[in-house]
Amino acid sequence: MHVLNNNLSSTLFQPLSFALGSQASSQISPFQKFQITASVPVATIDYGSEVAGYPYFNVESVSGKVQIEVKYSEQFDGLSSNFSDGPFPIQVALSNTYRVETFEITSPGEFQAYLLQGGQRWQSIRLLTNGTVTFSAVGFKASVQKLDINNLPGSFQSDDDSLNEIWKLGARAASVACVEKGSQKSIWDVSNDGAFVRGMRAGISFQGAFFKDYTLEFTTRIERGGIGWAIAHPIASPAKGIQLNLVGNLPANTSFVNTNTSLTPPNSILLSYGYSFVNVTTLTSYMLDTFNVPQDIQEKTWYNVKSVLSGDFLAVYIDNTQIFNVSLSSYYIGGSSIPTAGSFGFGGWQDQSGYIKDVSVYSTAKQTTLYQNSMTNSSVVLAEYGVHENLESICLDGAKRDRTVWLGDYYHTSRIIGASTSAYDIARGTLQFFLDWQLTDGVFPYDPPIGYDPSTASHAFATGGGGQLAGYEIYDIILPDYQILGMISFCNYVLTSGDLTFARQTWAQWQLHTEWVLSWVSPTIGLPVFTLGFLGPGNSSSAISCALIQALNMMADVATGINDTASASSYRSSAENITTALNSLLWNPNLGVYSVSPASPNDFSVASIAFCITSGAANATQVASSLAALPSLQLGPGYKDSTAVNSSDPSALIAPNTNGFLLSALLSQKQSSTALELIKSLWTPMISNNETSSGASWEYMGVTGDPGYGLFTSLSHPWSGAPTYLLTEWVAGLRSADGAAGIGYKNWVIGPDAGIAMNLKNVTAKVVTAFGGSLEVDWNVQGTTMNVNIQAPNTTSGVFVLGETRKVLRGESSYSFSLSIF
């Protein structure tokens, strides 16, 4: 922990309420200073909604021996779980891997946790010892922009309170997931003593991406608990490897009383394979063995550690004493063998810390040096191991988990920003981040990490995969259709922000990227033929094909906006050709819907219906027929992804992400009743249960309306926040005009058909334009009369459309009128 100076940042997230008792409780009262004792050992802290930052504590008084265990969780139930709602060992992510940490408090004053907690609503503080401690304040030093969600540049308000709260879900998720450059601090301290590493998922060196049969040697000094390292760890997918941990002698005078000595016994080395030493929902790990170290491993004492990979064998030495030498094939990891190729890195288990110094790697067989690093130069170490502060303003996939920049998942976020926070600097930074990682063939990473420097690490991440991926460019194989969603996100940004300068400056890179995508269109069948896909199967998927049609038409709009008429014509021509092939090969007249793919002619999906409508690929008859097929996809609170999903499976997941694609299609086709039903059924559970509501949109939902992955679920995932922009665009009716004419809201539409059909009586909405002001609409219905007030920069033009009414609005900054409806 760190002692805070007197200039503690005024940008703090502070609790709204709390409870005291013998265990965590959601029965809470307004926050005030509090004391925990042996008889009342637990304080439950509620921040009311998702917050992010560095935990701080203001201790007013302390007596006796005081150790506290602090838990952080998005769901209340996480406070009753051993590991809270973590750990998250899938990536470093410049945050604490663990959601539980322990502190010893010896004096009054303010202190701050060193490691960031990326997203939580709930916190508990448990007294572990017999002392007494009084806190005058606790909270988080904000690592994100602290925004008033009720006073954003973009807004939506109606006479339906639940719709208002649902609109806020995406806005809050984006506000917590989108972070400014340098706000996510480095998580290692580097000095002449080496790299000081706190308990975390190992930071992996990109320099060892292609190593195999090597010996890793380093010196280490445990400061508390132990120190961890990883070997044979692919830098790219799959991001897992051999995990090792040296546990010290755990002296009573410095060890935490909650140390898990069953998992980490003193004077031992732990061996596991996977992501960690424990399983975490979708992140499988295998605890393989625990070896006794026949000497006392003391804290604050330097030791030499050597790990030797040779064929199937792994040996570990401490100060040249062999601790073990095992055949990796003797361990079970689910039927496959333990890979022995890949890089290395350093981390540790919860609450551990220590120094790493003088790292060397050499060929086990030839003894030739492959790598050396004293670990004393921060300008070299931090970016190499992926623990450097974020080099660009970016939007992460989620606040607490999946804290990388996912290319396809940015689709909804890019539109949420325009409708709510207007954080276009971060939106532009996110796109620039992808461009910085772009390969020479034009492809982007599907999830570039935030702690590495792309100028040095790009090649390792592109080709440093493990197992069957070894040596291949993994972006060709994993989620290649995310490249298409990335194209759409770029277009969304330009069309809403009006930032044609950025478009011109980076256009050559986007053209190269588009060429890469089009290179996968089969000259024989005319559809994209990828290896795999997210929206659908990679080979000739209707969903992927329609998403590409939409992307190409949007790229043509941007090309028109920057006067590149040749590219605009080329992209539209490609979109038309793919549309022709799609309707020839994948429209199933018997089902009345597009088949998922030629290999699955009798299956159809939410994504294919959605994108084939929003892209314009489907004609009016096909649209009506596709929408008529939707009831067979209904499941629980929304729609299952495809007919291939077993509706009887209680573990089936409902994806607000893909349902968001569908919601856009429904509203665009004036299916207001179905759209409202979907909004209310799928997004209302996110706001209705106090113990699971984070005020932000959830990653996945189960068929019963609970978080889909249990505690592991991200409850602040902007990819699930589509209602934020769709309520503005279709219910309030405020949207940009179609095509290049609408760039930056130069031309706009107010078309509140859906709001009227949903029987709303009062609606206001606002967005920021590129022309020196906001576009605002305020309409209300009194009896059969609709009153409309519109504010807009006078250099913009618009049209009001409702039923048969059409009013052209031009040259003014304010428009007011009434009309009869019904």
N, C-alpha and C positions, 0 to 999 in steps of 0.2 A: 504494500500500500504506500501511498504518497501523502505527505503532509501538504495541505494546501496553503498558498500564501494569502495575504489579505486582499488580493485583487481577484478573488474568486469570480468567475464569469457571472454576469447577471443573467445570462441565457440559461436558465435552469428549468427542468421539469420537476415540479413539486407535487407532493401527494394531495389528494382531495380528502381522503378519509383513512381510517385505520381501525384496528381492533386489537385488544390484548387478551391473552388467554393461555391455555396449556397447549393449544394447537391452532393451526391456521383457521380463520373464520371469515366468512363473507358477510357476516352481520356487523356492519361498520358504522362508525360515527365520524363527524368532522375531525380533521387532523389537528393534533396539538402535540406539544412535546410529551414524551412518554418515557417510562422507566420499565426495564425488564429485569426480573429477579428469578431466583430459583423456583419460587412458587408461581410466578406469572412469567414464563420464559419466552413466550412467542408474541411478536408483533406482526400483524398482517397489514400491509400497506397497499392502498388502492390509488392508482393514478387516474382512474376514470376512463382512460383510453390509451392506445398505444403510444409509448414514449421510447426514446433512444438516447443513449449517452453513457458517460462515465459515472458510475455510482459514487456518491459522496455522502459523508456522515459527519454531523456536527455533534460531538460528544460534550455534554455539559458537565457530567461528573462520572467518575468510575471508582469503584472500591472492590478490593479483592482481585482474584484472578478472573479475567474476563476474556473468553473466546466466544465469538459469535459465528453462526453459520447463516449465510445470506443466500436466499433462493430468488430467482427471477423467472417469471412465467407469463405467457400470454393468457393461458387459461388458469382459472383459480385452482383447479384440481392439481396442477403441476406442483403446487406448494406442498402437497402431501405425497409426492413421489420422490424416491431416493435421489434421482438425478434431475428433479424438476421436469421441465419439458425438453431437456437435452439428453446427452451432449450432441454436438453437431460436427462430427469429425470428417465431413466430406470435403471441406476446403478450409484454408486458413482464414480468409475473409476479413482480416484485420479486426477481429473481435474475439471475445473469450469463447473457446470451444465449449466450455462448461457453463452450466446454468446454476451452479452451486459454487460458492467460494467462502473461505473461512478467514477470519481476521482475529488477531489478538490485540486487545486495546489496553494500553498501559497508562494513558494519561488523557486529560480533557483536551479538546481542540478539534480541528477539522482534519479529516483525511479522506483520500479519494482512492478508489480501486484503480489499478493501472490499466486493466483491460476493459475494453468497450463491451457493453451489453446492447446488442443491436435492436431489440424490440421486445417490449413487455408492457403489460398493464399492471400485473401483480408482483409483489415482493414480500418476502417474509424475512424476519430477523429472529433467530432462535439463540437464546443464551445456552451455551454448552457447559458452563462451569458454575461454581457456586457464588460468584461475585454479583455485583449490581452495576448497571450502567444506565445512564439517563441520556437520551438523545433530544436535543432541541430542534434538530432539523435533519432530514434525509432527502435524497432525491437523485437526480441525474444531471450532470453537466452536459447540456445538449450537444449531440454530434450531428444533428440535422437542423435545418431551419425550423425555428419554433413559430409556427403559423397559427393564427386564429382561424379555425376551420369555418367559423361563422362569418368571417369577413375576408374572404379571398378575392383576388382580382376577378375570377370567374365565379358565378353563383347560380343557384337554382332554389326557388322557394315556391311552395304551393299550399293550398289549403288541406293537403293530405300529409299529415306529419310523418307517416311511415315512409312515403316517397322522399321527403326531405332528408330523413336520416339515412335512407339507402343511397341517396346522391352523395352524402358525405363519406360513405365507405371507401370509394375509390379515391376521393380527394385526400383522405387521411392516409391511405396506404401509399399513395404516391409521395406525399409530403415526408413520410418516414423512410421510404426506400430510396428516394432521390437525394443524393448527398453532394456537397460542394467539394471542390478540389482541396486536398489536404486536411479534410475534416475527420477522416478515419486514420488515426495516427499509427505510426510504426509500432509494432508490438515486441520488438527486441531492442535492448540497449547494448550498444557496441562501444567498447573502450579498450584500453591496453590489456585489460584482464580477459578479453575475449567477448563473445556474445552472451549476454545474460538472457536466458530463455525461461519464461514462466510456463506453467502447465498449459499445453495447447496441442492441437493436432499438429504434427510435425510440419515445419516449414521445409519444403523440398528444394534442393538446388537444381536449377535447370541445366547446370553444367554436366550433370551425370545422367542425362536422359537416355544415353545409348550405352551405358556401362553394363557389363555382365562379368561374372566370375572375378570379382574384385575383392580387395581387402580395404575396409574403411578403418582408419585409425585416428583417434583424437584424444585430447586430454579434457577432463571435466572436473568441476568442483561443485558438489551439491551444496546448495544453500539451505534448502528445506525439502525433505521428503525423498526426492529422487530426481532422475533425469531420464528423458526418453530419446530414442532415435529410431529412424526407419531406414531400411535398405531394400533393394530390389523393388523400388516404388516407382511405377511409371509416372512421369510428369504430366502426361495426358491420361486419357481414359484407358483402363479403369483406374481411378485415383485411389488405389489401395495397394498395400504391400506388406512386407514383413515388419512387424512392430516389436521393438525391444524397449525394456525399461529397467534401469538399475535403481533399486531401492536402497537407500542408506540405512543406517542403524536405528533411525527413528528415536533419537534421544528424548526422554520424557520431558526435559526442560524446554525443548523447542518445538516438539511435535504437537500438532493439533489433536485434540482428544477425539475428534470424529474421523481420524484417519482410518481408512478401510484396510485393516491389516490382513483380512481374509484375501482380498484381491492383491494387495501390495505388502506382503510380509517383509519384515526388516532383513537386510543383508541378502537380497535375492535379485535375480534377473527374470523378468517376465518375457515370455515369447508368445506372440499371437500373429495371426494373419488376417488381413482385411483392412478396416478403417480404424479400428480401435481395439480395446481389450474387452469391450462389452458390445452386445448387439443393440442397435438403435433402429427399430422399425424396418425401414427398407435398406439399411446399411448393415449388412451381415458381416460379422467378425467371428473369428475362431480363436478362443483362448487355448493355446496349444500346450504350454508347459510353464512351470515355475522351477527355477534352479537355485539351489542354495549357493551363496558365495562364502567360501571358507575363510573369510577374514572380515574384520569389522570395517564397514564402509562409513567413514566418519564425515560429517558435514564440515565444510570449509577446508577440505583437504583435497589436493589434486591427485587424480588417478589417470592412468593411461588405459584407454579402452580400445580393443581391436576386435573387429568383426570380420570373419573370413568366409567368403562364399567360394565354394569350389565344387562345380558340378551340382550334385544333389545335397552336398554337405554344408552345414553352417557351424562354425565354431566361434566362440567368444572368449576373449582373454581380458583379464584385469591385471595390469602391471605384469604382463607376460605369464601370468598364471592362467592356465586353461580352466574355464568354468564349465564349459560343455562343448561337445562336438557331436552333432546329431545328423541323421539322415532326414531331410525334410519330407521324403516320400513316406516316412513312417507315421506322419500326421494326417488326419482326415480333415478335408475342407470341402466336403460336399460332393466328392466324387472326382474332382479334378486335382491336378498336381500344383504345388506351390511354385509360382514363377520365381526365377532367380535373376531376372534382368530388370534394370531400371535404376533410378537415381537413389539418393540418400538425403536425409535431413534430420532435424532435431526438434524436439518438443517435450512433452511430459504429461503425466496424469494430473488430475485436479489438485490444485494447491501445491504442486511441486515447483521447484525453481533451481536453477544452477547455471554455471558458466560452461561454455563450449569454446575450445581454443585449439589452435594448431591441428587443423584437419588435413589429412592426406589420404589419397586413394591411389592404390597401385594394383596392377595385374597380379592376381594370386599366383598364376603359373610362372609368369616371366619376371615378376617383381619390378616391372617398369612403372615409373610414376605416371599417373593419369591426371592427378589433381592435387593442388596444395593451396591452402588458405589459412593464414594466421588467425582469421576471424576478428581482427582488430581494426579494420578499416570500414566504417559504416557506409561509405559511398560505394563500396564493392559488395558488402555482405547483404544489406537490406533488400536490394532489388533482386539479387541472385536467389535468395531464399523465399521471395514472395511476401516479405513482411514490411515492405516500404509503404509509407503513407500513400493514399490514392493520388495518382498523378494527374487525374482529370476529374471534372465534375461528371457524375454518372448516376444512372438509375439502376439500382440493384433489383434482383428478382423479388426478394423479400427482405423484410427488416431483420428478423432474427436468424433466418436460414435461407439457403440458396443465395448467399451474398456474393454472387458473381453477376456479370452483366449478360443476361441471356438474350440472344439476338431475337428469337421468335417471340419470347414472352413480352418484349418491349412494345408489341403491337398495340395492346390496350393502353399501356402507360403513356405512349406518345399522344394518344387522343385525350386521355384524362387530363394531362397537363394543360392542354389548350382550353379545356372547359372549366378548369378550377384554379390551380396554382399559378398558371402562366409562367412557370419557371423555365423559360425558353433557353436560358443560359445552360441549365443542366441538361435539358433535352438535346441541345446542340452538342454539348460535351459528350453525351452518351454516343451520339452518332460519330463524333470525331474519334472517340475511343475505339469503335469498330474499325474506322479507317486507319488508325494507327497500327492495328493488329492485322490489317489486310495482307494477304499473301500476294506474290507477284502474278498469280493466275487470276486474281480478283476475288477469291473467296474470303469470307470472314470466319473467325472462330464462332462457334455457337454459344460459348459461355466464357469469354476471356476473364481471367482472374484479375483482381484489383491491386495486388501488391507487387506485381512484376512489372518490368519495363519492357514494352513490346519491341523496342529497338534491339534488344538483346535476347529475349526469350521466345520470340515468335516461332522460330523454326522448331525449337524443342517441343512446344505445345502442339504444333501442327503434325509432327511425325513421331513424337515420343510416346506413342501408345504402347500398351502391353499386350501379351498374348497374341491372338490372331491379328491384332491391329498393328503390331510392331512393324515399323518401317513404312507404313502407309500414311498418306495424308488423311487424317481421321475426319476432316470436315467434309470430305467426299462421301463418307460412310454414315456418320452419326448426324441425324436430324438435318439432312441437306435442305429440306423444305423450309427450315428456319431462315434460309437465305432469302426466300420469297417474302416472308413476313417482315424481314429486315428492310427490304425494298419498300414495302408499304409504310413502314414506320418512318423512313426518310421522307417519303411523299407526304405523310400526315403532318410531319413537322413543317415542311415548306409550305404546304397549303394552308395551314392554320396560322403559322407565325408570319408568313410573308417574307421569310428570310431568303430572298433570291440571291443575295450576296454569297451566303454559305453554299447555296446550290451551285452557283457559277464556279466558286473556288474549288469545290470538290467534285465537280461533274465528271471529270475524266475517270476518277476512281469509281463512281457509281456506274458509269458506262461499262467499265471493265467488269464490275461485279455483275451487271445485267448480262453481259456476254457470257460470263461463267454459267449463270443460271440457264440461259438459252442453249448452251452447248449440251445440256442434258435432254433437250427435246429430241425425241427420236425422229430421224428423217423418214422412217418407214411408216410409223403410225401417227406422228404429229403431236404426241403428248410427252410430257416430261417423264423420264424413266430413271428414277433414283434407286439407290440400293435399299434404303429404308425411308421412313417418314414419320412425322408426328401427326399431321392432319389425316393421314391415311397411309395405306401401303405405298412404298416408294414407286413401284412399277405401275405407271398409267393410272394413277389415282384421280378420281373425279374431283375430290376436295383440293388436292394439290394443283391440279390443272386449272380449276376455277380461281384459286388464289393467285396463280400466275397470271391469268387473264386480267384480274383486278389490278395486280401490281404493274403490269405492262401499260395498261390504260392510265394509271396514275403517274407512271414515269413519263408517259407522253404528255400529260398535263403539265408536269414540271418542265419538261423540255420546251413546251410551248411558252411557258412563263419566262424562260431565259432565251427565247428566240432561236432555239435549235430545232428548226422545223424538220430537218432531215431525220433526226432521231425520233421526233414525235411521230412522223409518218411510219418509220420502221417499226417502232414499238406497237403502234396500233395495228399494223399489218400482221405482226407476229401474234398479237392477241386474237385477231380475226381468224387466223389459220388454226390456232389451238381450239378456238370455239367450234369451228367446223368439225375438227377431228373429234372433239368431245361429244358433240351431239350425234355424230355418226357412230361412235364406238361405245359410248357409255350410257346413253339414254335408254332406259328399259321401259318400253311401252306397256309391258305386262304389269310391272309394279307401279308405273306412273311416277318414276323417280330415277335419278341417276344412280347407277350401280357404283358401289365402292371402287371396283376395279374390274378388269376383264377376268381376273382370277376369282372374283367373288361377285358374280353377276346378280345374285339374289339378296345381297346385303346392301344397305344404304346407311348413311350417317348424318349426324347433325352438321358436321363441318361441310360435307358436300352440299347439302341442302342450302346451308347458309351462304357459302361462297359462290355457288352457282347462281344464287339470286342476286347478291350484292354486286357481283362482277358484271351482271347483265348478260351472262352466257345463256340463261334460261329465258325462253320467250314467255308470253303471258299465260299460255296454256300449260307450259311446263311448270311455271311458278305455282299456279293454282293446284296442279296435280301433286307437286312436291309437298306443298303445305298440307294437303289433305292426308298425306302419309305420316305426318308428325305424330299423331296419337299413339302409333305403335312404338314410338321411342320414349314415351313418357314413363318416368320411373321416379318414385318418391317425390322430392321437391322440384324436380326439373326434368331434363331429358338425358337419357344415357347416350354415350358417344355414338353407338351404332347398334344395329340389330344383332351383331355378334356378341354383345354383352349379355350375360345371363341375368335376366331380371329376377331370378330366384336367389341369386347369390347375395347374402346379407352384407358381404364386404364390398359390394359394387360401389364405385365412386361416381358422384355427380360432379362434373367439372364446370364451375361458373365461367371459366375461360372459354370453352367451346360453346357453352350456352349463351355467352356474350356475343359470339359471332351470330348465333341464331337470333338473338334479340334484335340485332341490327336489321337482319333480313325481315323479321316480322313487322317492325315499325315502318320500314321502307315500303312495305306492301299494304299498309293501313290495316294490319291485323291487330288492332288496338286491344281488343278483349283478350286475345291469346297472349299478347305481350304483357299486359298488366297482370294476368294470372301468373305468368312466368316470373315477373319481377317480384310479386308478392310471395310466391311460394318458395323461390330459391334464395332470395336475398333477405327476406324478413327474419329467418332464423339467425342471421348474423347480428341482428340488433335486439332480439327479443329475450335472450337468456343472459342475465347479468354476469354469470360465471364464465361464459364463453365469448361474450361480446367484447371486442377490442376497439370498436369504433371504426374498424377497417375491414376490407373485404378478405374473405377466407380463400385459401388455396384450393381446397377440395371439401366437398360435403358428402356425408354418408346418406344412405337412403332414408334414414330416420331424421335427418336434419341436423345432425351433430357434425363436428369437425371430422373430415374423412379419414385422416390418419391418426386420430386420437391426439395425444399431447404433441406428437411430432408435427402436426399440421401447422403450417404458417398461417397465422390469423391476421397477417398484414401483407397481402400479396396483391399488388395492383393489377396483375393479369386477370383478376376476377372482378374488376371494378367498372365494367362496361356501362352499367346504368348511369354512372356519373356523367358521361358525355352524351349518352343516348336520351336521357331525360331532358337535357338542355336542347339537343338538336330536334327531337321529335315531339316531346310532350309540351315543353315551352314553345317549340317550333323554331328556335333560333339556330340557323346553320348558314354556312357559306354557300354561295351559288356553286353549281356543278362546274367542274373543269377548271381550266386556268383562269377563267374570269373571276373565280371566287378566292383566289390566292390572297391570304391576309385579310379576308372579308372585304375586299374591294367591292365585290358585289355579294349580296346576301339575300336570304329568304327568311321570312317569318311565316311558318306554316303549321299552326297549332292543331291540326286535325286530331292527332292522337290525344292531346290534352282535353279537347272537347268531348271526344268519344269516351274518355275515361271519367267523364262527368265532373271534372275539376271546375272550380268557380273562380279561383284566384291563382295566377301564376306569374312569377317574375323570373327573369334569367338575364345573365350578363356574361359577355366574353370580351377579352382585350383584342383590338384589331391592330393592324400594322400601320394605321393611318392617324395616329395621334389621339386616340381615345378609345372608349369602349362602345360596344353595341349592346343596347339594353332593350328588353321588351317587358312590358307590364300589361297584362290583360286580365279582365275580370268579366264575369257573366252575371247579369242581373235579369232574371226572367228570361225573355227571348232576345235580350240585347247584349251584345258583346262590346265592351269598351277597350280600346287598344291605345297604348302609349309606347312610342319607340324613340329611343335616343341613339344617334349614330353620328360619326364624323361626317361633316357635310361634303367631304370629298369622296364618300362612298355612295353607292346606290343599292336599292333593294326592291323587293316585291313582297307584298302580303298576299298569301294565298290561303283560302279556306272555302272548300266546296266550289261553288261557281264564282265566288268573289275573287277578284284579282286586282290589286292596287299597286301601281308602280310608284315608288318613293325615291325622289332624287333631289339633290341640291340643298337640302335642309339638314339641320342638326336635330330637329324634333318633329315628330309626326303624331297626331292624335286624331282618332276617328272612332265612330261607333257603327255597328252594323247589326242587322237582324239575323238571328240564327234559329235553327229548328223550324 
